[in-house]
Amino acid sequence: IARECLTKFDSLPKTGKPDESFEWTILAGVVLTRGDQRVPEVVALGTGTKCLGATELSQRGDRVNDSHAEVLARRAFLRYLYEQIELAGNGQKEAIFVGSPGGKFTLKDGHSFHFFTTHSPCGDASIFEQIEKVPPDIRDEGEPPSKRSRETLPEKEEPVGSVLVCASVGQVAGMT
């Protein structure tokens, strides 16, 4: 999976890539494996390490506020999924989805997605609470550790030059 993402990144034009002698970036990607073939296909890539500061945010929606690699890869992945749903809706055989009762779509049998990143996420996404530290009264053994411990995360104070997006990880919607 990692090799496929790195090879795909290397095959892209040099424009916008860091100068390897003194610059770096983070790469994130989503890879599809289809059925018995198990031939990995990179379906989304993103690179980046920045968010816009408070003074650079736009109310018009003409700027990407969060340009971290995993966020951009997620956006590209969602676009890919929407395109695949459209293909399936038009009856295209190459679509990764098939129709199911009720007008919904399901992923074809044997297909799976794999996420790759060259670096662990920063900020709240990098906080891994050990289950032993989670108070027993809020511990739910039926939930995955990431969901069990999220309510115990500390609230962040707004650092200089940034905007506080939410008070707790439990309020963040999106990639789960």
N, C-alpha and C positions, 0 to 999 in steps of 0.2 A: 504494500500500500504506500509506504513512504517512498520507495524507489519510483513508483508511478507518478506521484505528485512532484517529486524533485525533477524527474525527467521531463514532465510536461512543462514545468516552470522554466527549465533550461532551454526548451524548444521555442519559447516565446521570444519576440523581438527584444533587443537590449533596451529600448526606450522605456524609461521609468524605473529600470532596475538599479539597485545600488551598485556603486563602484566597489568591487570586491576588495580593493586594496585598503579602503578605510571606512566603508559604509556597510550596514547590515540591515536586514529586515526579518520579519517573521512571516512564514508561509503557512497557510491552512488550506485544507482541501477536503472534498468529499469524493469518495470513489465508489463506483457501482460494480458489483460482481453479479453476473447473470447466470442463473441456473447451474447446470453441470459444467459450463465452460470455465467458470472461475477466472476468466480473463478480466483483470481489473480495467475499468474505464474511469478516468478522471472526469467528473461531471461538473465540478465547481472548484475554483481556486480563488484565493484572496491573499493579498500581502498588505502589511501595514502595522503601525504601532501607535497611531495618534488618535486623539479626539480633539475637536475644536474647542478652543477656550471660550469663556463666557462672552467675550467681546466679538467673537467671530461667528457666533450662532446666527442663523437667518430665520426670520419668521415666514419667509416666502417659500421655504422648502426647496431652495435651489442649491443647497450644500449638503453633503453627507457629513453628519455630525460625528459619527463614530467610524473611524477608518482602521480599526484593529483588524488583523487578518481573519480571525474567526468570525467577526461580524460580517465582513465583506464576503467571505466564503458562504456564510449562511444565506445572505441575500442572493448570491449567484445560485445556490442550491434551490432556493424557493422558486426562482425564475425557471430553472430547469424542471422542477416538479410541475409548475403551471403549464409549461410547454408539453410535457408528457401527458398531462390530463387532457389537454386539447387534442393531442394525437389519438389518445384512447377514445375520446368522445367522437372522433371522426372515423373510428374503426380501423386505424392504422395498426398493422401487425407488429411494427417495430416498437410500439409504445411499451413502457414498462408496467403499465397498469392495465387491468381488465375490468369491465363493468361488473357490478354486482347488484343484487336486488335493491330497490329503493333509489336507483340512480346514483349510487356511490361507486367509487373505484377502489380496487385493492391492488396491492403490489403483486405481480406475478410470482408464482411459487418459485422458490430457489433464489430469488433476487434479494440482495442485501446491500446496505450502504455502510461505509466505513469512514470515520472522520480521522483526519491526520493534522497535526500541527507540529511545527519545529520547536515550539516553546510552550511551556504551560501558561495558561491565561494569567492575567494580572488582576489586581483589584479583588473584589468580592468573589469572583470566580475561582480565585486561587486559594481560598480559605477552606481547609478541610478539617472540620471539627472531629476529634476522635470520639467515638461513641461512648467511651468511658467517661468523658467529660460532660456529656449531655445529662442533665438532671433526670432521674427516673420518672418523675411525674409528667414529663413531656415526651419521653422516649416511646416510640411506637415501633416495636420490633418487626411489624409487618411492612414498614416503609423502607425504601433504600436509605442508606446512611446520609446521602446528600439531602434528602427531604426531611429526615428525622432531625437533623441538626441545624437546619437553616434558620429556625426561629431564634436560636441562641447566638447568632452572629451579632457583633457589636454594631451600633450605628456609627456612620462615618460623619466626621465633621468636614465641612467644606474647606478644601485646601485653597490657597491663593491661586487665582487664575483658572479655576474650574467651577463647574456648576453641580450642585448636589442633585442627582437624578431621583433618588428615592431613599427612604429611611431604612429599609431592610430588604434583604435578598428575597424574602417571601413575597414582596410586592413586584418583583421583576417578572414581566411577561416575556415570553419568547422561547429561545432554544432550550428544550428540556430533553 
